[in-house]
Amino acid sequence: MSRKFKLTVLIGGICLLLILLASTFGCGSERTAEPNTPNTEEPSAPLKEITMRYAGYLAPDHLQETIPAWYAKELEERTNGRVKIELYHGEGLGELANFPDMLEGGVADIALLNVVQPKFTETTWEAQAWPFCSPDDMYSYLGAFNLALHKGLHDSWAEGYKLMWFQFTPARLMFLNKKVTTLEDFKGLKISGVSGVWVNLPELLGGTSVAIPGSDAYMALERGVVDGRVSMPDYVLSQSLYEVVDYCPWFPITGTGLFAVGMTMEKWNELPVDVQLIMEQLNQEAQWEWMDRYYISNEEYRHMLEETGIEVYDISDEEKERWTAALNPLLESLVKQYEEKGLPINELLETYKRFY
């Protein structure tokens, strides 16, 4: 074997040894840390948990309260337990009338908002309680209300609030203990309502108006303190008022109403962006979840009332015209008041008319 060949073999062996050593111990940035080397990287801070309080005013099983409960469960699951909503039904945090003040004062973070609350009386929202001014079907009113909101016609009261979704109430009817078929039949009848315009309506029809809160409605009817009530079919059914009234002339004197579930914009802006995104998705789902579960047509409500034993009957077209004419002065007076305040009431009513 020649000297040159031996030298070549020797050099090759040395190179192979160097390669093996390099692959065994590593070098540069790929070198592994020794077992006892401390980890100097700072752990990421845990996400802050958020707890909010919801203020409701009815029993947990009432349709106005079940979607907020569904929402709270979904939000906690979708944020992996990071965001929780404590539910206070049945005015557990305070009275319905004070919910807006409770939001602004931090007593509640989310609440049911409604036009009966003093904060929203004498605003464009109240037009839903006026006679013959808004659609009497929930789907139609959803479209009408959202279009008005989009056009800025509700800015006088909605500004400053994050309105999350809407929960609707059916049109208002009169539930009586005497069968009324003509305007003259109202004479001498004492008819109650909650507040505002609803209290004024019976007076204009020839009866006597009495303001009685919902909590006392059953007893007042049972004891004969009043002869009837301006109310909604769902309320009559849920509060068993059908046990203490006998008749219902089928002539809705107001359109559909609504509750808004909302919070202040100040509270909304405090929430992290990722939580806002999840809540925005849930807000949309909650709207349709409510409609899917609880939409009931006027025809269905009429059938449900009839099943309780209430006599539901139609009045003649001539009488409808007379009742409408009797209520028109109230409507004209309200429109004038709102015009003087500079509120866009005529544009609002024209927008609503497109949906009925």
Buried (B, 14 or more C-beta within 10 A) or exposed (E): EEEEEEEEEEEEEEEEEEEEEEEEEEEEEEEEEEEEEEEEEEEEEEEEEBEBBBBBBBEEEBBBBBBBBBBBEBBBEBBEEBBBBBBBBEBBBBEBBBBBBBBBEEBBBBBBBBBBBEBBBBBBBBBBBBBBBBBBBBBBBBBBBBBBBEEEBBBBBBEEBBBBBBBBBBBBBBBBBEEBEEBEBBEEBBBBBBBBBBBBBBBBBBBBBBEBEBEEBBEBBEEEEBBBBBBBBBBBBBBEBBEBBBBBBBBBBBBBBBBBBBBBEEBBEEBBEEBBEBBEEBBEBBBEBBBEEBBBEBEEBBEBBEEBEBEBBEBEEEBEEBBBEBBEEBBEEBBEEBEEEEBBBEBBBEBBEEBB
